């Protein structure tokens, strides 16, 4: 567990920095390569800007209002779009549970925090989405792209938990928020185990990212390329993990080839990157130090 609210806020910031610095992460920005419109430094700026909001989240403020504040602060420091929308959505509820004794309790308490939100939190999340212009999957109910969504939230007074429950099954972040952060809790254990064996924090982060990519079809890939491509990436990741040798140098070489292949095709698993961040945060809560 964290000793103080400040420690929890530092851990949230550090989890974002470790994720974006982890290399190679198949298809995503890292310290070795950028996208045309999204650079490594954009993520550094966004993460740094979030610290005051993270600290606020441990003390006061509504979840939706804090997510909106984090997005607004982020965009004051860079000119990119949608740098950390999903990460803020995952981290803010966890910070509400900063005093949890372990990862499992933190996940459960974060989901409880969502259950206590109001429809105003949902309206603020909608504002944050529109400001960040995040790319998300289409949904039948409360579609973020629909002009009717705001009215429906107001009329039916739908809070954040209720909204996330209506998300498509493939929306892994929404599922995470309503399930007590099951994937993040599971993956935090993988980070701790890999670091204990390797003593290499980059390797531990990178392997944990690929563990997640082997478990889910990334919604960002689905939104850009369709379900079949997302499933193909997941299946290929399963095979890649079987090739790993537990030798960090050899394994990084294997993963780099996979990374280069996805980058070349423009396939970036953005939601898996967000889940890696929440996994690192929970590993830090469990005592990860390097």
DRENPA-3360 file (N, C-alpha, C; in nm, 2 decimals, always signed):
BEGIN
1 = XXXXXXXX = +0.08/-0.12/+0.00/+0.00/+0.00/+0.00/+0.09/+0.13/+0.00 ~ +0.03/+0.24/-0.04/+0.10/+0.36/-0.04/+0.10/+0.42/+0.10 ~ +0.21/+0.49/+0.13/+0.22/+0.56/+0.26/+0.14/+0.69/+0.27 ~ +0.12/+0.75/+0.15/+0.06/+0.88/+0.16/-0.02/+0.91/+0.02 ~ -0.10/+1.01/+0.02/-0.17/+1.05/-0.10/-0.07/+1.10/-0.20 ~ +0.04/+1.16/-0.16/+0.14/+1.21/-0.25/+0.21/+1.09/-0.32 ~ +0.24/+0.99/-0.24/+0.30/+0.87/-0.31/+0.21/+0.81/-0.41 ~ +0.08/+0.81/-0.39/-0.01/+0.75/-0.49/-0.01/+0.84/-0.61;
9 = XXXXXXXX = -0.01/+0.97/-0.60/-0.01/+1.06/-0.72/+0.12/+1.04/-0.79 ~ +0.23/+1.03/-0.72/+0.36/+1.00/-0.79/+0.36/+0.87/-0.86 ~ +0.30/+0.77/-0.80/+0.29/+0.64/-0.87/+0.21/+0.64/-1.00 ~ +0.10/+0.72/-1.00/+0.02/+0.74/-1.12/+0.10/+0.80/-1.23 ~ +0.17/+0.91/-1.19/+0.25/+0.97/-1.29/+0.36/+0.88/-1.34 ~ +0.43/+0.81/-1.25/+0.54/+0.72/-1.29/+0.49/+0.61/-1.37 ~ +0.37/+0.56/-1.35/+0.32/+0.45/-1.43/+0.30/+0.49/-1.58 ~ +0.26/+0.62/-1.60/+0.25/+0.67/-1.73/+0.38/+0.69/-1.80;
17 = XXXXXXXX = +0.48/+0.73/-1.72/+0.62/+0.75/-1.78/+0.68/+0.62/-1.81 ~ +0.66/+0.52/-1.73/+0.72/+0.39/-1.75/+0.66/+0.32/-1.87 ~ +0.53/+0.34/-1.89/+0.46/+0.28/-2.00/+0.51/+0.34/-2.13 ~ +0.51/+0.47/-2.15/+0.55/+0.53/-2.27/+0.70/+0.51/-2.30 ~ +0.78/+0.49/-2.20/+0.92/+0.47/-2.21/+0.95/+0.33/-2.24 ~ +0.86/+0.23/-2.21/+0.89/+0.09/-2.24/+0.90/+0.06/-2.38 ~ +1.01/+0.00/-2.42/+1.04/-0.03/-2.56/+1.10/-0.16/-2.58 ~ +1.06/-0.24/-2.68/+0.96/-0.21/-2.78/+0.82/-0.26/-2.74;
25 = XXXXXXXX = +0.72/-0.18/-2.76/+0.58/-0.22/-2.73/+0.51/-0.22/-2.87 ~ +0.47/-0.34/-2.91/+0.43/-0.36/-3.05/+0.32/-0.26/-3.09 ~ +0.36/-0.18/-3.19/+0.27/-0.08/-3.26/+0.26/+0.05/-3.19 ~ +0.31/+0.08/-3.08/+0.28/+0.20/-3.01/+0.41/+0.29/-3.00 ~ +0.38/+0.42/-2.97/+0.49/+0.52/-2.94/+0.57/+0.47/-2.82 ~ +0.70/+0.48/-2.84/+0.79/+0.46/-2.73/+0.92/+0.55/-2.74 ~ +1.02/+0.53/-2.66/+1.13/+0.62/-2.67/+1.21/+0.61/-2.80 ~ +1.18/+0.50/-2.88/+1.26/+0.48/-3.00/+1.19/+0.52/-3.13;
33 = XXXXXXXX = +1.06/+0.53/-3.12/+0.99/+0.58/-3.24/+0.86/+0.65/-3.21 ~ +0.82/+0.74/-3.30/+0.70/+0.83/-3.29/+0.61/+0.79/-3.40 ~ +0.49/+0.85/-3.39/+0.40/+0.85/-3.51/+0.41/+0.99/-3.57 ~ +0.35/+1.01/-3.69/+0.36/+1.14/-3.75/+0.30/+1.25/-3.67 ~ +0.19/+1.22/-3.61/+0.12/+1.33/-3.53/+0.12/+1.31/-3.38 ~ +0.20/+1.21/-3.34/+0.20/+1.18/-3.19/+0.34/+1.14/-3.16 ~ +0.40/+1.22/-3.07/+0.54/+1.20/-3.04/+0.56/+1.15/-2.89 ~ +0.67/+1.09/-2.87/+0.71/+1.05/-2.73/+0.70/+1.16/-2.64;
41 = XXXXXXXX = +0.75/+1.28/-2.68/+0.75/+1.40/-2.59/+0.61/+1.44/-2.56 ~ +0.51/+1.42/-2.65/+0.37/+1.45/-2.61/+0.32/+1.38/-2.49 ~ +0.36/+1.25/-2.48/+0.32/+1.17/-2.37/+0.39/+1.21/-2.24 ~ +0.52/+1.26/-2.25/+0.59/+1.31/-2.13/+0.52/+1.44/-2.08 ~ +0.48/+1.52/-2.18/+0.41/+1.65/-2.14/+0.28/+1.62/-2.07 ~ +0.20/+1.53/-2.13/+0.07/+1.50/-2.08/+0.08/+1.43/-1.94 ~ +0.17/+1.34/-1.92/+0.19/+1.28/-1.79/+0.23/+1.38/-1.69 ~ +0.32/+1.46/-1.72/+0.37/+1.56/-1.62/+0.26/+1.66/-1.58;
49 = XXXXXXXX = +0.18/+1.69/-1.68/+0.07/+1.79/-1.65/-0.04/+1.73/-1.56 ~ -0.04/+1.60/-1.55/-0.15/+1.54/-1.47/-0.13/+1.53/-1.32 ~ -0.01/+1.56/-1.28/+0.02/+1.54/-1.14/-0.07/+1.61/-1.04 ~ -0.09/+1.74/-1.06/-0.19/+1.81/-0.97/-0.32/+1.75/-0.97 ~ -0.37/+1.71/-1.08/-0.51/+1.64/-1.08/-0.50/+1.51/-1.01 ~ -0.40/+1.43/-1.03/-0.38/+1.31/-0.96/-0.39/+1.33/-0.81 ~ -0.32/+1.43/-0.76/-0.31/+1.46/-0.62/-0.45/+1.50/-0.57 ~ -0.52/+1.59/-0.65/-0.66/+1.62/-0.62/-0.75/+1.50/-0.60;
57 = XXXXXXXX = -0.73/+1.40/-0.69/-0.81/+1.29/-0.69/-0.81/+1.21/-0.57 ~ -0.69/+1.21/-0.50/-0.68/+1.14/-0.37/-0.75/+1.21/-0.26 ~ -0.79/+1.34/-0.28/-0.84/+1.42/-0.17/-0.98/+1.46/-0.19 ~ -1.02/+1.50/-0.31/-1.15/+1.56/-0.33/-1.19/+1.56/-0.48 ~ -1.31/+1.60/-0.51/-1.35/+1.61/-0.65/-1.42/+1.49/-0.70 ~ -1.51/+1.52/-0.80/-1.59/+1.41/-0.86/-1.51/+1.35/-0.97 ~ -1.53/+1.22/-1.00/-1.45/+1.15/-1.10/-1.46/+1.21/-1.24 ~ -1.57/+1.24/-1.28/-1.59/+1.30/-1.42/-1.52/+1.44/-1.43;
65 = XXXXXXXX = -1.54/+1.52/-1.33/-1.48/+1.65/-1.32/-1.32/+1.64/-1.33 ~ -1.27/+1.54/-1.25/-1.12/+1.52/-1.25/-1.07/+1.47/-1.38 ~ -1.14/+1.38/-1.45/-1.10/+1.34/-1.58/-1.10/+1.45/-1.68 ~ -1.20/+1.53/-1.68/-1.21/+1.65/-1.76/-1.09/+1.75/-1.73 ~ -1.06/+1.77/-1.61/-0.95/+1.86/-1.57/-0.82/+1.80/-1.62 ~ -0.80/+1.67/-1.61/-0.68/+1.61/-1.65/-0.66/+1.63/-1.80 ~ -0.77/+1.61/-1.88/-0.76/+1.62/-2.02/-0.73/+1.77/-2.06 ~ -0.80/+1.86/-1.99/-0.77/+2.00/-2.02/-0.63/+2.05/-1.99;
73 = XXXXXXXX = -0.58/+2.00/-1.87/-0.44/+2.04/-1.84/-0.34/+1.97/-1.93 ~ -0.37/+1.85/-1.97/-0.28/+1.78/-2.07/-0.27/+1.86/-2.20 ~ -0.38/+1.91/-2.25/-0.38/+1.98/-2.38/-0.32/+2.12/-2.37 ~ -0.30/+2.17/-2.25/-0.23/+2.30/-2.24/-0.08/+2.29/-2.27 ~ -0.03/+2.17/-2.26/+0.11/+2.15/-2.26/+0.16/+2.08/-2.39 ~ +0.07/+2.05/-2.48/+0.11/+1.99/-2.61/+0.01/+2.02/-2.72 ~ +0.04/+1.99/-2.84/-0.05/+2.02/-2.95/-0.11/+1.90/-3.02 ~ -0.09/+1.78/-2.95/-0.14/+1.66/-3.01/-0.29/+1.63/-2.96;
81 = XXXXXXXX = -0.35/+1.53/-3.01/-0.48/+1.49/-2.97/-0.48/+1.36/-2.90 ~ -0.57/+1.34/-2.81/-0.59/+1.21/-2.74/-0.46/+1.14/-2.70 ~ -0.39/+1.20/-2.62/-0.26/+1.14/-2.57/-0.29/+1.04/-2.45 ~ -0.38/+1.08/-2.36/-0.40/+0.99/-2.24/-0.54/+0.98/-2.19 ~ -0.64/+0.99/-2.28/-0.78/+0.99/-2.24/-0.81/+0.86/-2.17 ~ -0.78/+0.75/-2.22/-0.80/+0.62/-2.16/-0.73/+0.60/-2.03 ~ -0.61/+0.65/-2.03/-0.53/+0.63/-1.90/-0.59/+0.71/-1.79 ~ -0.63/+0.84/-1.82/-0.70/+0.92/-1.71/-0.83/+0.85/-1.67;
89 = XXXXXXXX = -0.90/+0.79/-1.76/-1.03/+0.72/-1.72/-1.00/+0.61/-1.63 ~ -0.89/+0.54/-1.64/-0.85/+0.43/-1.56/-0.79/+0.47/-1.43 ~ -0.70/+0.57/-1.43/-0.63/+0.61/-1.31/-0.71/+0.69/-1.21 ~ -0.79/+0.78/-1.25/-0.86/+0.86/-1.16/-0.94/+0.78/-1.06 ~ -1.02/+0.68/-1.10/-1.09/+0.60/-1.00/-1.00/+0.53/-0.90 ~ -0.88/+0.48/-0.96/-0.79/+0.41/-0.87/-0.73/+0.50/-0.77 ~ -0.71/+0.63/-0.80/-0.66/+0.73/-0.71/-0.76/+0.76/-0.60 ~ -0.89/+0.74/-0.63/-0.99/+0.75/-0.53/-0.97/+0.64/-0.42;
97 = XXXXXXXX = -0.91/+0.53/-0.46/-0.89/+0.42/-0.37/-0.74/+0.41/-0.33 ~ -0.67/+0.52/-0.32/-0.53/+0.53/-0.30/-0.48/+0.46/-0.17 ~ -0.57/+0.45/-0.07/-0.53/+0.39/+0.06/-0.56/+0.24/+0.06 ~ -0.59/+0.18/-0.05/-0.62/+0.03/-0.05/-0.49/-0.04/-0.01 ~ -0.51/-0.16/+0.05/-0.40/-0.24/+0.11/-0.33/-0.32/+0.00 ~ -0.40/-0.35/-0.11/-0.34/-0.43/-0.22/-0.41/-0.40/-0.35 ~ -0.36/-0.46/-0.46/-0.42/-0.43/-0.59/-0.56/-0.47/-0.60 ~ -0.60/-0.59/-0.55/-0.74/-0.64/-0.56/-0.83/-0.54/-0.49;
105 = XXXXXXXX = -0.79/-0.50/-0.37/-0.88/-0.40/-0.30/-0.89/-0.27/-0.37 ~ -0.78/-0.22/-0.43/-0.78/-0.10/-0.51/-0.88/-0.11/-0.62 ~ -0.87/-0.22/-0.70/-0.96/-0.24/-0.81/-1.11/-0.24/-0.77 ~ -1.14/-0.31/-0.66/-1.28/-0.32/-0.62/-1.33/-0.18/-0.57 ~ -1.24/-0.11/-0.49/-1.28/+0.02/-0.44/-1.30/+0.12/-0.55 ~ -1.21/+0.11/-0.66/-1.23/+0.20/-0.77/-1.36/+0.18/-0.85 ~ -1.40/+0.06/-0.86/-1.53/+0.03/-0.92/-1.64/+0.08/-0.84 ~ -1.63/+0.07/-0.70/-1.73/+0.12/-0.61/-1.74/+0.27/-0.63;
113 = XXXXXXXX = -1.62/+0.34/-0.65/-1.62/+0.48/-0.67/-1.70/+0.52/-0.79 ~ -1.70/+0.44/-0.90/-1.77/+0.46/-1.02/-1.92/+0.45/-0.99 ~ -1.96/+0.35/-0.91/-2.10/+0.33/-0.88/-2.16/+0.45/-0.81 ~ -2.08/+0.52/-0.74/-2.13/+0.64/-0.66/-2.13/+0.77/-0.74 ~ -2.09/+0.76/-0.87/-2.09/+0.88/-0.95/-2.23/+0.92/-0.99 ~ -2.24/+1.04/-1.05/-2.37/+1.10/-1.09/-2.37/+1.11/-1.24 ~ -2.49/+1.15/-1.29/-2.50/+1.17/-1.44/-2.41/+1.29/-1.48 ~ -2.38/+1.38/-1.39/-2.29/+1.49/-1.42/-2.15/+1.45/-1.44;
121 = XXXXXXXX = -2.11/+1.34/-1.38/-1.98/+1.28/-1.41/-1.98/+1.23/-1.55 ~ -2.08/+1.17/-1.60/-2.09/+1.12/-1.73/-2.09/+1.24/-1.83 ~ -2.15/+1.35/-1.80/-2.15/+1.47/-1.89/-2.01/+1.52/-1.90 ~ -1.94/+1.52/-1.79/-1.80/+1.57/-1.79/-1.71/+1.48/-1.87 ~ -1.73/+1.35/-1.86/-1.66/+1.26/-1.94/-1.68/+1.28/-2.09 ~ -1.81/+1.31/-2.12/-1.84/+1.33/-2.26/-1.77/+1.46/-2.31 ~ -1.76/+1.56/-2.23/-1.69/+1.68/-2.26/-1.54/+1.65/-2.28 ~ -1.48/+1.57/-2.19/-1.34/+1.53/-2.20/-1.31/+1.46/-2.33;
129 = XXXXXXXX = -1.40/+1.37/-2.37/-1.39/+1.30/-2.49/-1.39/+1.39/-2.61 ~ -1.48/+1.48/-2.61/-1.49/+1.58/-2.73/-1.37/+1.67/-2.74 ~ -1.31/+1.71/-2.62/-1.19/+1.79/-2.62/-1.07/+1.71/-2.67 ~ -1.06/+1.59/-2.63/-0.94/+1.51/-2.66/-0.95/+1.45/-2.80 ~ -1.08/+1.44/-2.85/-1.10/+1.38/-2.98/-1.05/+1.23/-2.99 ~ -1.07/+1.16/-2.88/-1.02/+1.02/-2.87/-1.09/+0.94/-2.97 ~ -1.02/+0.84/-3.03/-1.09/+0.75/-3.12/-1.14/+0.63/-3.04 ~ -1.27/+0.60/-3.05/-1.33/+0.49/-2.98/-1.42/+0.41/-3.07;
137 = XXXXXXXX = -1.45/+0.29/-3.03/-1.55/+0.21/-3.10/-1.69/+0.27/-3.10 ~ -1.76/+0.24/-3.21/-1.90/+0.28/-3.21/-1.98/+0.19/-3.11 ~ -2.08/+0.25/-3.05/-2.16/+0.17/-2.95/-2.31/+0.19/-2.99 ~ -2.39/+0.09/-2.96/-2.53/+0.10/-2.99/-2.60/+0.19/-2.89 ~ -2.55/+0.18/-2.76/-2.61/+0.27/-2.66/-2.51/+0.37/-2.61 ~ -2.56/+0.50/-2.60/-2.48/+0.61/-2.56/-2.35/+0.62/-2.63 ~ -2.36/+0.62/-2.76/-2.24/+0.63/-2.85/-2.18/+0.77/-2.83 ~ -2.05/+0.77/-2.81/-1.98/+0.90/-2.78/-1.99/+0.99/-2.90;
145 = XXXXXXXX = -2.01/+0.94/-3.02/-2.01/+1.02/-3.14/-2.16/+1.08/-3.17 ~ -2.26/+1.03/-3.09/-2.39/+1.07/-3.12/-2.43/+1.20/-3.05 ~ -2.50/+1.28/-3.12/-2.55/+1.41/-3.06/-2.66/+1.38/-2.96 ~ -2.72/+1.27/-2.96/-2.83/+1.24/-2.87/-2.78/+1.19/-2.73 ~ -2.65/+1.16/-2.72/-2.60/+1.10/-2.60/-2.61/+1.19/-2.48 ~ -2.58/+1.32/-2.50/-2.59/+1.41/-2.39/-2.73/+1.42/-2.34 ~ -2.83/+1.43/-2.43/-2.97/+1.44/-2.38/-3.01/+1.31/-2.31 ~ -2.97/+1.20/-2.36/-3.01/+1.07/-2.30/-2.95/+1.06/-2.15;
153 = XXXXXXXX = -2.82/+1.10/-2.14/-2.76/+1.10/-2.01/-2.84/+1.19/-1.91 ~ -2.87/+1.31/-1.95/-2.95/+1.40/-1.87/-3.09/+1.34/-1.84 ~ -3.16/+1.30/-1.94/-3.30/+1.25/-1.92/-3.30/+1.13/-1.83 ~ -3.21/+1.04/-1.85/-3.21/+0.91/-1.77/-3.12/+0.91/-1.65 ~ -3.04/+1.02/-1.64/-2.95/+1.04/-1.52/-2.86/+0.92/-1.51 ~ -2.79/+0.89/-1.62/-2.70/+0.78/-1.62/-2.56/+0.81/-1.57 ~ -2.52/+0.74/-1.47/-2.39/+0.77/-1.41/-2.28/+0.69/-1.49 ~ -2.15/+0.71/-1.45/-2.04/+0.65/-1.52/-2.04/+0.50/-1.52;
161 = XXXXXXXX = -2.07/+0.44/-1.41/-2.08/+0.30/-1.40/-2.18/+0.24/-1.49 ~ -2.30/+0.30/-1.49/-2.41/+0.25/-1.57/-2.37/+0.27/-1.72 ~ -2.31/+0.38/-1.75/-2.26/+0.40/-1.89/-2.16/+0.30/-1.94 ~ -2.06/+0.27/-1.85/-1.96/+0.17/-1.89/-2.02/+0.03/-1.90 ~ -2.12/+0.00/-1.82/-2.19/-0.13/-1.84/-2.26/-0.14/-1.97 ~ -2.30/-0.03/-2.03/-2.37/-0.04/-2.16/-2.27/-0.05/-2.28 ~ -2.14/-0.03/-2.25/-2.04/-0.04/-2.36/-2.03/-0.17/-2.43 ~ -1.99/-0.18/-2.55/-1.97/-0.31/-2.62/-1.88/-0.40/-2.54;
169 = XXXXXXXX = -1.90/-0.53/-2.55/-1.81/-0.62/-2.48/-1.67/-0.61/-2.52 ~ -1.63/-0.56/-2.64/-1.50/-0.54/-2.68/-1.43/-0.42/-2.62 ~ -1.51/-0.34/-2.56/-1.45/-0.22/-2.49/-1.38/-0.26/-2.36 ~ -1.25/-0.29/-2.37/-1.18/-0.35/-2.26/-1.17/-0.25/-2.14 ~ -1.16/-0.12/-2.17/-1.14/-0.03/-2.06/-1.27/-0.01/-1.99 ~ -1.39/-0.01/-2.06/-1.51/-0.01/-1.99/-1.53/-0.13/-1.90 ~ -1.50/-0.25/-1.96/-1.51/-0.37/-1.88/-1.42/-0.37/-1.76 ~ -1.30/-0.31/-1.77/-1.21/-0.31/-1.66/-1.27/-0.22/-1.55;
177 = XXXXXXXX = -1.33/-0.11/-1.59/-1.38/-0.02/-1.49/-1.50/-0.08/-1.41 ~ -1.57/-0.17/-1.47/-1.69/-0.23/-1.40/-1.66/-0.36/-1.34 ~ -1.54/-0.41/-1.36/-1.51/-0.55/-1.31/-1.41/-0.55/-1.20 ~ -1.38/-0.44/-1.13/-1.28/-0.43/-1.03/-1.14/-0.44/-1.08 ~ -1.12/-0.40/-1.21/-0.99/-0.39/-1.27/-0.92/-0.53/-1.28 ~ -1.00/-0.63/-1.32/-0.95/-0.77/-1.32/-0.82/-0.79/-1.40 ~ -0.82/-0.74/-1.52/-0.70/-0.75/-1.61/-0.58/-0.68/-1.55 ~ -0.60/-0.56/-1.50/-0.49/-0.48/-1.44/-0.43/-0.55/-1.32;
185 = XXXXXXXX = -0.52/-0.60/-1.23/-0.47/-0.67/-1.11/-0.39/-0.79/-1.15 ~ -0.44/-0.87/-1.24/-0.37/-0.99/-1.29/-0.24/-0.95/-1.35 ~ -0.24/-0.85/-1.43/-0.11/-0.81/-1.50/-0.01/-0.75/-1.41 ~ -0.06/-0.68/-1.30/+0.04/-0.63/-1.20/+0.12/-0.74/-1.14 ~ +0.06/-0.85/-1.12/+0.14/-0.97/-1.07/+0.24/-1.01/-1.17 ~ +0.21/-1.01/-1.30/+0.31/-1.04/-1.40/+0.43/-0.95/-1.40 ~ +0.40/-0.82/-1.38/+0.51/-0.72/-1.37/+0.60/-0.75/-1.26 ~ +0.54/-0.78/-1.14/+0.62/-0.81/-1.02/+0.70/-0.93/-1.04;
193 = XXXXXXXX = +0.64/-1.04/-1.09/+0.71/-1.16/-1.12/+0.83/-1.15/-1.21 ~ +0.80/-1.08/-1.32/+0.91/-1.06/-1.42/+1.02/-0.98/-1.37 ~ +0.99/-0.88/-1.29/+1.10/-0.79/-1.24/+1.18/-0.87/-1.14 ~ +1.11/-0.95/-1.06/+1.18/-1.03/-0.96/+1.28/-1.13/-1.03 ~ +1.24/-1.18/-1.14/+1.33/-1.27/-1.22/+1.44/-1.20/-1.29 ~ +1.40/-1.09/-1.36/+1.50/-1.03/-1.45/+1.57/-0.91/-1.39 ~ +1.51/-0.84/-1.29/+1.57/-0.72/-1.24/+1.58/-0.60/-1.34 ~ +1.50/-0.62/-1.45/+1.50/-0.52/-1.56/+1.36/-0.46/-1.57;
201 = XXXXXXXX = +1.34/-0.34/-1.53/+1.21/-0.28/-1.53/+1.15/-0.26/-1.67 ~ +1.24/-0.22/-1.77/+1.19/-0.20/-1.90/+1.13/-0.34/-1.96 ~ +1.21/-0.44/-1.94/+1.17/-0.58/-1.98/+1.04/-0.62/-1.92 ~ +1.02/-0.59/-1.79/+0.90/-0.63/-1.72/+0.78/-0.56/-1.77 ~ +0.80/-0.43/-1.80/+0.69/-0.35/-1.85/+0.65/-0.40/-1.99 ~ +0.75/-0.42/-2.07/+0.73/-0.46/-2.21/+0.66/-0.60/-2.22 ~ +0.71/-0.69/-2.14/+0.65/-0.82/-2.14/+0.50/-0.82/-2.09 ~ +0.48/-0.73/-1.99/+0.34/-0.72/-1.94/+0.25/-0.66/-2.04;
209 = XXXXXXXX = +0.29/-0.57/-2.12/+0.22/-0.51/-2.23/+0.18/-0.62/-2.33 ~ +0.27/-0.71/-2.36/+0.24/-0.81/-2.46/+0.15/-0.92/-2.40 ~ +0.16/-0.94/-2.27/+0.07/-1.03/-2.20/-0.08/-0.99/-2.22 ~ -0.10/-0.86/-2.20/-0.23/-0.80/-2.22/-0.27/-0.81/-2.37 ~ -0.18/-0.79/-2.46/-0.21/-0.79/-2.60/-0.25/-0.93/-2.65 ~ -0.20/-1.03/-2.57/-0.24/-1.17/-2.60/-0.37/-1.21/-2.54 ~ -0.43/-1.13/-2.45/-0.55/-1.16/-2.39/-0.68/-1.09/-2.45 ~ -0.66/-0.98/-2.51/-0.77/-0.90/-2.56/-0.75/-0.85/-2.70;
217 = XXXXXXXX = -0.87/-0.83/-2.77/-0.87/-0.77/-2.90/-0.88/-0.62/-2.87 ~ -0.77/-0.55/-2.91/-0.77/-0.40/-2.88/-0.88/-0.32/-2.95 ~ -0.96/-0.25/-2.87/-1.06/-0.17/-2.93/-1.02/-0.07/-3.04 ~ -0.90/-0.01/-3.01/-0.85/+0.09/-3.11/-0.82/+0.02/-3.24 ~ -0.76/-0.10/-3.24/-0.74/-0.17/-3.36/-0.87/-0.20/-3.43 ~ -0.97/-0.25/-3.35/-1.10/-0.28/-3.41/-1.16/-0.16/-3.47 ~ -1.15/-0.04/-3.41/-1.21/+0.08/-3.47/-1.15/+0.12/-3.60 ~ -1.02/+0.09/-3.61/-0.95/+0.13/-3.73/-0.95/+0.03/-3.84;
225 = XXXXXXXX = -0.93/-0.10/-3.80/-0.91/-0.20/-3.90/-1.01/-0.32/-3.90 ~ -1.09/-0.32/-3.79/-1.19/-0.43/-3.79/-1.15/-0.54/-3.69 ~ -1.25/-0.62/-3.66/-1.24/-0.73/-3.56/-1.14/-0.83/-3.60 ~ -1.13/-0.87/-3.73/-1.05/-0.98/-3.78/-0.90/-0.94/-3.76 ~ -0.86/-0.82/-3.79/-0.73/-0.77/-3.77/-0.69/-0.77/-3.62 ~ -0.78/-0.72/-3.54/-0.75/-0.72/-3.39/-0.73/-0.86/-3.34 ~ -0.81/-0.96/-3.39/-0.79/-1.10/-3.34/-0.66/-1.16/-3.40 ~ -0.63/-1.12/-3.52/-0.50/-1.16/-3.58/-0.38/-1.11/-3.49;
233 = XXXXXXXX = -0.39/-0.99/-3.45/-0.28/-0.94/-3.37/-0.27/-1.01/-3.23 ~ -0.39/-1.04/-3.17/-0.39/-1.11/-3.05/-0.33/-1.25/-3.06 ~ -0.37/-1.32/-3.17/-0.32/-1.45/-3.19/-0.17/-1.45/-3.22 ~ -0.13/-1.36/-3.29/+0.02/-1.35/-3.32/+0.10/-1.32/-3.19 ~ +0.04/-1.24/-3.10/+0.10/-1.21/-2.97/+0.12/-1.34/-2.89 ~ +0.01/-1.42/-2.89/+0.02/-1.55/-2.82/+0.14/-1.63/-2.87 ~ +0.16/-1.64/-3.00/+0.27/-1.71/-3.05/+0.41/-1.65/-3.02 ~ +0.41/-1.51/-3.02/+0.53/-1.44/-2.99/+0.58/-1.47/-2.84;
241 = XXXXXXXX = +0.48/-1.47/-2.75/+0.51/-1.50/-2.61/+0.57/-1.64/-2.59 ~ +0.53/-1.73/-2.67/+0.58/-1.87/-2.67/+0.73/-1.88/-2.71 ~ +0.77/-1.78/-2.79/+0.90/-1.77/-2.84/+1.00/-1.71/-2.74 ~ +0.95/-1.64/-2.64/+1.03/-1.58/-2.54/+1.12/-1.68/-2.46 ~ +1.23/-1.63/-2.42/+1.33/-1.72/-2.36/+1.36/-1.69/-2.21 ~ +1.31/-1.58/-2.16/+1.34/-1.53/-2.03/+1.47/-1.47/-2.02 ~ +1.54/-1.45/-2.14/+1.66/-1.37/-2.15/+1.62/-1.24/-2.21 ~ +1.63/-1.13/-2.13/+1.58/-1.00/-2.17/+1.64/-0.95/-2.31;
249 = XXXXXXXX = +1.77/-0.97/-2.33/+1.83/-0.93/-2.45/+1.77/-1.00/-2.57 ~ +1.76/-1.13/-2.56/+1.70/-1.21/-2.68/+1.56/-1.18/-2.70 ~ +1.48/-1.17/-2.59/+1.34/-1.14/-2.60/+1.31/-1.01/-2.65 ~ +1.38/-0.91/-2.61/+1.36/-0.77/-2.67/+1.39/-0.77/-2.82 ~ +1.48/-0.85/-2.87/+1.51/-0.86/-3.01/+1.38/-0.92/-3.08 ~ +1.33/-1.03/-3.02/+1.21/-1.09/-3.08/+1.09/-0.99/-3.08 ~ +1.07/-0.92/-2.97/+0.96/-0.83/-2.96/+0.98/-0.71/-3.05 ~ +1.10/-0.67/-3.08/+1.13/-0.55/-3.16/+1.08/-0.58/-3.31;
257 = XXXXXXXX = +1.10/-0.70/-3.35/+1.06/-0.74/-3.49/+0.91/-0.73/-3.50 ~ +0.84/-0.78/-3.40/+0.69/-0.77/-3.39/+0.65/-0.62/-3.39 ~ +0.71/-0.54/-3.31/+0.68/-0.40/-3.31/+0.70/-0.33/-3.44 ~ +0.81/-0.36/-3.51/+0.84/-0.30/-3.64/+0.73/-0.34/-3.74 ~ +0.68/-0.46/-3.73/+0.58/-0.51/-3.82/+0.45/-0.43/-3.81 ~ +0.41/-0.41/-3.68/+0.28/-0.34/-3.66/+0.30/-0.19/-3.69 ~ +0.41/-0.14/-3.66/+0.43/+0.01/-3.69/+0.42/+0.03/-3.84 ~ +0.48/-0.06/-3.91/+0.48/-0.05/-4.06/+0.34/-0.06/-4.12;
265 = XXXXXXXX = +0.25/-0.13/-4.05/+0.11/-0.14/-4.09/+0.02/-0.04/-4.03 ~ +0.08/+0.05/-3.94/+0.00/+0.15/-3.88/-0.10/+0.10/-3.77 ~ -0.07/-0.02/-3.72/-0.16/-0.08/-3.62/-0.11/-0.05/-3.48 ~ -0.18/+0.03/-3.40/-0.14/+0.06/-3.27/-0.24/+0.03/-3.16 ~ -0.21/-0.06/-3.07/-0.30/-0.11/-2.97/-0.31/-0.01/-2.85 ~ -0.38/+0.10/-2.87/-0.38/+0.21/-2.77/-0.45/+0.17/-2.64 ~ -0.55/+0.09/-2.64/-0.62/+0.05/-2.52/-0.53/-0.04/-2.43 ~ -0.46/-0.12/-2.50/-0.36/-0.21/-2.42/-0.26/-0.13/-2.35;
273 = XXXXXXXX = -0.21/-0.02/-2.42/-0.12/+0.07/-2.35/-0.18/+0.13/-2.23 ~ -0.31/+0.17/-2.24/-0.37/+0.23/-2.12/-0.38/+0.13/-2.01 ~ -0.42/+0.00/-2.04/-0.43/-0.10/-1.94/-0.29/-0.13/-1.88 ~ -0.19/-0.12/-1.96/-0.05/-0.13/-1.90/-0.02/-0.03/-1.80 ~ -0.07/+0.09/-1.82/-0.05/+0.20/-1.72/-0.12/+0.16/-1.59 ~ -0.24/+0.12/-1.59/-0.31/+0.08/-1.47/-0.25/-0.04/-1.40 ~ -0.19/-0.13/-1.48/-0.12/-0.24/-1.43/+0.01/-0.20/-1.35 ~ +0.08/-0.11/-1.41/+0.20/-0.06/-1.35/+0.17/+0.01/-1.22;
281 = XXXXXXXX = +0.06/+0.09/-1.22/+0.02/+0.16/-1.10/-0.01/+0.06/-0.99 ~ -0.08/-0.04/-1.02/-0.11/-0.14/-0.92/+0.01/-0.22/-0.87 ~ +0.11/-0.24/-0.96/+0.23/-0.31/-0.92/+0.31/-0.21/-0.82 ~ +0.31/-0.09/-0.85/+0.37/+0.01/-0.76/+0.30/+0.01/-0.62 ~ +0.17/+0.00/-0.62/+0.10/-0.01/-0.50/+0.14/-0.13/-0.42 ~ +0.17/-0.24/-0.49/+0.21/-0.37/-0.43/+0.36/-0.37/-0.39 ~ +0.43/-0.25/-0.42/+0.56/-0.24/-0.37/+0.67/-0.25/-0.47 ~ +0.64/-0.25/-0.60/+0.74/-0.25/-0.71/+0.83/-0.13/-0.69;
289 = XX = +0.96/-0.16/-0.68/+1.07/-0.06/-0.68/+1.18/-0.11/-0.76 ~ +1.26/-0.03/-0.82/+1.36/-0.07/-0.91/+1.48/+0.01/-0.91;
% end
